[in-house]
Amino acid sequence: PLSEDIKNKIALFCDVEPRAVISALNAPSVYEVPLLLHEEEMDNIVIEHLHLKCKEADFSEWKALVKKIKDLKHRVKIAIVGKYVQLPDAYISIVEALRHGGFHHNAEVEICWVDAETIDPREVERKLAEFDGILVPGGFGVRGIEGKIHAVRYARKKGIPFLGICLGLQCAVVEFARNVAGLEGANSLEFNPDTPHPVIFLMPSQRKVKEMGGTMRLGAYPCRIKPGTRAYEAYRNDLAFERHRHRYEINNAYRDQLAREGMIFSGLYPDEDLVEIMELKSHPWFVASQFHPEFKSRPTRPHPLFRGFIGAALKMAKSRK
């Protein structure tokens, strides 16, 4: 922390009161920073300066969270299979949402980055066997897609808890269509416009869109959740509002065929009958969403899908011991 002499000097040259010079302290966890700033009275100084009327802040829940983080009892190892793994901050919301799920289960989440471009059928076992859960995040473009699909197949066949997000859902559907439903050459129109089985296609509302900036399916939409599913078990509700950012969607023409083979469409956008969540019937925990659940996760209120995913991964970790 800054000494009083340094605070007085900074205050003099910046024309503020000495108490308004705040020490920006290093902390072991970002979640400790609000408590450190509160000790410096930063919140009270800002409120006074802006002439706001606020009741005394209650930090009891936050303090309990920080205390728990310092003494987590369990550990899970999660693989994020992506294409931007050289820059992990590209997935920062997912990383924090995984940690939120870990806090709920009193577990430290060890995150390992796996470059999708390095995965092929011969290498997939060596690269993914050690993990308690596999997550395939969102993204755009064909680079690394087949590696992600190999990772999905490995999670499905080995019974490893799996969470797919946006593009991760689309990879899961393509993998299932090819290897379970027998739709040889199934793909997304984004990756192969000539695929014989476009199980992922461009939404009708997007087909005439030429300008790419800000024209995707964006923002919050309602999702109806089917009772008796993993999704319903996670949400404990039949309605959720989730945030989106995509152009492609599951092709409803293939839904019946995929469902006959064991795919469950557990969340739907009712207005247009679009698939929001899919899962697999004969798997311990295999769930994927077209929306981005990480955007609504909070440290003291983890998103239901991340809470469920980490819970399943924890069971996997314990079973291995």
Secondary structure as a PSIPRED ss2 file (coil, helix, strand):
# PSIPRED VFORMAT (PSIPRED V4.0)

   1 P C   1.000  0.000  0.000
   2 L C   1.000  0.000  0.000
   3 S C   1.000  0.000  0.000
   4 E H   0.000  1.000  0.000
   5 D H   0.000  1.000  0.000
   6 I H   0.000  1.000  0.000
   7 K H   0.000  1.000  0.000
   8 N H   0.000  1.000  0.000
   9 K H   0.000  1.000  0.000
  10 I H   0.000  1.000  0.000
  11 A H   0.000  1.000  0.000
  12 L H   0.000  1.000  0.000
  13 F H   0.000  1.000  0.000
  14 C H   0.000  1.000  0.000
  15 D C   1.000  0.000  0.000
  16 V C   1.000  0.000  0.000
  17 E C   1.000  0.000  0.000
  18 P H   0.000  1.000  0.000
  19 R H   0.000  1.000  0.000
  20 A H   0.000  1.000  0.000
  21 V C   1.000  0.000  0.000
  22 I C   1.000  0.000  0.000
  23 S C   1.000  0.000  0.000
  24 A C   1.000  0.000  0.000
  25 L C   1.000  0.000  0.000
  26 N C   1.000  0.000  0.000
  27 A C   1.000  0.000  0.000
  28 P C   1.000  0.000  0.000
  29 S C   1.000  0.000  0.000
  30 V H   0.000  1.000  0.000
  31 Y H   0.000  1.000  0.000
  32 E H   0.000  1.000  0.000
  33 V H   0.000  1.000  0.000
  34 P H   0.000  1.000  0.000
  35 L H   0.000  1.000  0.000
  36 L H   0.000  1.000  0.000
  37 L H   0.000  1.000  0.000
  38 H H   0.000  1.000  0.000
  39 E H   0.000  1.000  0.000
  40 E C   1.000  0.000  0.000
  41 E C   1.000  0.000  0.000
  42 M H   0.000  1.000  0.000
  43 D H   0.000  1.000  0.000
  44 N H   0.000  1.000  0.000
  45 I H   0.000  1.000  0.000
  46 V H   0.000  1.000  0.000
  47 I H   0.000  1.000  0.000
  48 E H   0.000  1.000  0.000
  49 H H   0.000  1.000  0.000
  50 L C   1.000  0.000  0.000
  51 H C   1.000  0.000  0.000
  52 L C   1.000  0.000  0.000
  53 K C   1.000  0.000  0.000
  54 C C   1.000  0.000  0.000
  55 K C   1.000  0.000  0.000
  56 E C   1.000  0.000  0.000
  57 A C   1.000  0.000  0.000
  58 D C   1.000  0.000  0.000
  59 F C   1.000  0.000  0.000
  60 S H   0.000  1.000  0.000
  61 E H   0.000  1.000  0.000
  62 W H   0.000  1.000  0.000
  63 K H   0.000  1.000  0.000
  64 A H   0.000  1.000  0.000
  65 L H   0.000  1.000  0.000
  66 V H   0.000  1.000  0.000
  67 K H   0.000  1.000  0.000
  68 K H   0.000  1.000  0.000
  69 I H   0.000  1.000  0.000
  70 K C   1.000  0.000  0.000
  71 D C   1.000  0.000  0.000
  72 L C   1.000  0.000  0.000
  73 K C   1.000  0.000  0.000
  74 H E   0.000  0.000  1.000
  75 R E   0.000  0.000  1.000
  76 V E   0.000  0.000  1.000
  77 K E   0.000  0.000  1.000
  78 I E   0.000  0.000  1.000
  79 A E   0.000  0.000  1.000
  80 I E   0.000  0.000  1.000
  81 V E   0.000  0.000  1.000
  82 G E   0.000  0.000  1.000
  83 K C   1.000  0.000  0.000
  84 Y C   1.000  0.000  0.000
  85 V C   1.000  0.000  0.000
  86 Q C   1.000  0.000  0.000
  87 L C   1.000  0.000  0.000
  88 P H   0.000  1.000  0.000
  89 D H   0.000  1.000  0.000
  90 A H   0.000  1.000  0.000
  91 Y H   0.000  1.000  0.000
  92 I H   0.000  1.000  0.000
  93 S H   0.000  1.000  0.000
  94 I H   0.000  1.000  0.000
  95 V H   0.000  1.000  0.000
  96 E H   0.000  1.000  0.000
  97 A H   0.000  1.000  0.000
  98 L H   0.000  1.000  0.000
  99 R H   0.000  1.000  0.000
 100 H H   0.000  1.000  0.000
 101 G H   0.000  1.000  0.000
 102 G H   0.000  1.000  0.000
 103 F H   0.000  1.000  0.000
 104 H H   0.000  1.000  0.000
 105 H C   1.000  0.000  0.000
 106 N C   1.000  0.000  0.000
 107 A E   0.000  0.000  1.000
 108 E E   0.000  0.000  1.000
 109 V E   0.000  0.000  1.000
 110 E E   0.000  0.000  1.000
 111 I E   0.000  0.000  1.000
 112 C E   0.000  0.000  1.000
 113 W E   0.000  0.000  1.000
 114 V E   0.000  0.000  1.000
 115 D E   0.000  0.000  1.000
 116 A H   0.000  1.000  0.000
 117 E H   0.000  1.000  0.000
 118 T H   0.000  1.000  0.000
 119 I C   1.000  0.000  0.000
 120 D C   1.000  0.000  0.000
 121 P C   1.000  0.000  0.000
 122 R C   1.000  0.000  0.000
 123 E C   1.000  0.000  0.000
 124 V H   0.000  1.000  0.000
 125 E H   0.000  1.000  0.000
 126 R H   0.000  1.000  0.000
 127 K H   0.000  1.000  0.000
 128 L H   0.000  1.000  0.000
 129 A C   1.000  0.000  0.000
 130 E C   1.000  0.000  0.000
 131 F C   1.000  0.000  0.000
 132 D C   1.000  0.000  0.000
 133 G E   0.000  0.000  1.000
 134 I E   0.000  0.000  1.000
 135 L E   0.000  0.000  1.000
 136 V E   0.000  0.000  1.000
 137 P C   1.000  0.000  0.000
 138 G C   1.000  0.000  0.000
 139 G C   1.000  0.000  0.000
 140 F C   1.000  0.000  0.000
 141 G C   1.000  0.000  0.000
 142 V C   1.000  0.000  0.000
 143 R C   1.000  0.000  0.000
 144 G C   1.000  0.000  0.000
 145 I H   0.000  1.000  0.000
 146 E H   0.000  1.000  0.000
 147 G H   0.000  1.000  0.000
 148 K H   0.000  1.000  0.000
 149 I H   0.000  1.000  0.000
 150 H H   0.000  1.000  0.000
 151 A H   0.000  1.000  0.000
 152 V H   0.000  1.000  0.000
 153 R H   0.000  1.000  0.000
 154 Y H   0.000  1.000  0.000
 155 A H   0.000  1.000  0.000
 156 R H   0.000  1.000  0.000
 157 K H   0.000  1.000  0.000
 158 K H   0.000  1.000  0.000
 159 G C   1.000  0.000  0.000
 160 I C   1.000  0.000  0.000
 161 P C   1.000  0.000  0.000
 162 F E   0.000  0.000  1.000
 163 L E   0.000  0.000  1.000
 164 G E   0.000  0.000  1.000
 165 I E   0.000  0.000  1.000
 166 C C   1.000  0.000  0.000
 167 L H   0.000  1.000  0.000
 168 G H   0.000  1.000  0.000
 169 L H   0.000  1.000  0.000
 170 Q H   0.000  1.000  0.000
 171 C H   0.000  1.000  0.000
 172 A H   0.000  1.000  0.000
 173 V H   0.000  1.000  0.000
 174 V H   0.000  1.000  0.000
 175 E H   0.000  1.000  0.000
 176 F H   0.000  1.000  0.000
 177 A H   0.000  1.000  0.000
 178 R H   0.000  1.000  0.000
 179 N H   0.000  1.000  0.000
 180 V C   1.000  0.000  0.000
 181 A C   1.000  0.000  0.000
 182 G C   1.000  0.000  0.000
 183 L C   1.000  0.000  0.000
 184 E C   1.000  0.000  0.000
 185 G C   1.000  0.000  0.000
 186 A C   1.000  0.000  0.000
 187 N E   0.000  0.000  1.000
 188 S E   0.000  0.000  1.000
 189 L C   1.000  0.000  0.000
 190 E C   1.000  0.000  0.000
 191 F C   1.000  0.000  0.000
 192 N C   1.000  0.000  0.000
 193 P C   1.000  0.000  0.000
 194 D C   1.000  0.000  0.000
 195 T C   1.000  0.000  0.000
 196 P C   1.000  0.000  0.000
 197 H C   1.000  0.000  0.000
 198 P E   0.000  0.000  1.000
 199 V E   0.000  0.000  1.000
 200 I E   0.000  0.000  1.000
 201 F E   0.000  0.000  1.000
 202 L E   0.000  0.000  1.000
 203 M C   1.000  0.000  0.000
 204 P H   0.000  1.000  0.000
 205 S H   0.000  1.000  0.000
 206 Q H   0.000  1.000  0.000
 207 R C   1.000  0.000  0.000
 208 K C   1.000  0.000  0.000
 209 V C   1.000  0.000  0.000
 210 K C   1.000  0.000  0.000
 211 E C   1.000  0.000  0.000
 212 M C   1.000  0.000  0.000
 213 G C   1.000  0.000  0.000
 214 G C   1.000  0.000  0.000
 215 T C   1.000  0.000  0.000
 216 M C   1.000  0.000  0.000
 217 R E   0.000  0.000  1.000
 218 L E   0.000  0.000  1.000
 219 G E   0.000  0.000  1.000
 220 A E   0.000  0.000  1.000
 221 Y E   0.000  0.000  1.000
 222 P E   0.000  0.000  1.000
 223 C E   0.000  0.000  1.000
 224 R E   0.000  0.000  1.000
 225 I E   0.000  0.000  1.000
 226 K C   1.000  0.000  0.000
 227 P C   1.000  0.000  0.000
 228 G C   1.000  0.000  0.000
 229 T C   1.000  0.000  0.000
 230 R H   0.000  1.000  0.000
 231 A H   0.000  1.000  0.000
 232 Y H   0.000  1.000  0.000
 233 E H   0.000  1.000  0.000
 234 A H   0.000  1.000  0.000
 235 Y H   0.000  1.000  0.000
 236 R C   1.000  0.000  0.000
 237 N C   1.000  0.000  0.000
 238 D C   1.000  0.000  0.000
 239 L E   0.000  0.000  1.000
 240 A E   0.000  0.000  1.000
 241 F E   0.000  0.000  1.000
 242 E E   0.000  0.000  1.000
 243 R E   0.000  0.000  1.000
 244 H E   0.000  0.000  1.000
 245 R E   0.000  0.000  1.000
 246 H E   0.000  0.000  1.000
 247 R C   1.000  0.000  0.000
 248 Y E   0.000  0.000  1.000
 249 E E   0.000  0.000  1.000
 250 I E   0.000  0.000  1.000
 251 N C   1.000  0.000  0.000
 252 N H   0.000  1.000  0.000
 253 A H   0.000  1.000  0.000
 254 Y H   0.000  1.000  0.000
 255 R H   0.000  1.000  0.000
 256 D H   0.000  1.000  0.000
 257 Q H   0.000  1.000  0.000
 258 L H   0.000  1.000  0.000
 259 A H   0.000  1.000  0.000
 260 R H   0.000  1.000  0.000
 261 E C   1.000  0.000  0.000
 262 G C   1.000  0.000  0.000
 263 M E   0.000  0.000  1.000
 264 I E   0.000  0.000  1.000
 265 F E   0.000  0.000  1.000
 266 S E   0.000  0.000  1.000
 267 G E   0.000  0.000  1.000
 268 L E   0.000  0.000  1.000
 269 Y E   0.000  0.000  1.000
 270 P C   1.000  0.000  0.000
 271 D C   1.000  0.000  0.000
 272 E C   1.000  0.000  0.000
 273 D C   1.000  0.000  0.000
 274 L E   0.000  0.000  1.000
 275 V E   0.000  0.000  1.000
 276 E E   0.000  0.000  1.000
 277 I E   0.000  0.000  1.000
 278 M E   0.000  0.000  1.000
 279 E E   0.000  0.000  1.000
 280 L E   0.000  0.000  1.000
 281 K C   1.000  0.000  0.000
 282 S C   1.000  0.000  0.000
 283 H C   1.000  0.000  0.000
 284 P C   1.000  0.000  0.000
 285 W C   1.000  0.000  0.000
 286 F E   0.000  0.000  1.000
 287 V E   0.000  0.000  1.000
 288 A E   0.000  0.000  1.000
 289 S E   0.000  0.000  1.000
 290 Q C   1.000  0.000  0.000
 291 F C   1.000  0.000  0.000
 292 H C   1.000  0.000  0.000
 293 P H   0.000  1.000  0.000
 294 E H   0.000  1.000  0.000
 295 F H   0.000  1.000  0.000
 296 K H   0.000  1.000  0.000
 297 S C   1.000  0.000  0.000
 298 R E   0.000  0.000  1.000
 299 P C   1.000  0.000  0.000
 300 T C   1.000  0.000  0.000
 301 R E   0.000  0.000  1.000
 302 P C   1.000  0.000  0.000
 303 H C   1.000  0.000  0.000
 304 P H   0.000  1.000  0.000
 305 L H   0.000  1.000  0.000
 306 F H   0.000  1.000  0.000
 307 R H   0.000  1.000  0.000
 308 G H   0.000  1.000  0.000
 309 F H   0.000  1.000  0.000
 310 I H   0.000  1.000  0.000
 311 G H   0.000  1.000  0.000
 312 A H   0.000  1.000  0.000
 313 A H   0.000  1.000  0.000
 314 L H   0.000  1.000  0.000
 315 K H   0.000  1.000  0.000
 316 M H   0.000  1.000  0.000
 317 A H   0.000  1.000  0.000
 318 K H   0.000  1.000  0.000
 319 S H   0.000  1.000  0.000
 320 R H   0.000  1.000  0.000
 321 K C   1.000  0.000  0.000
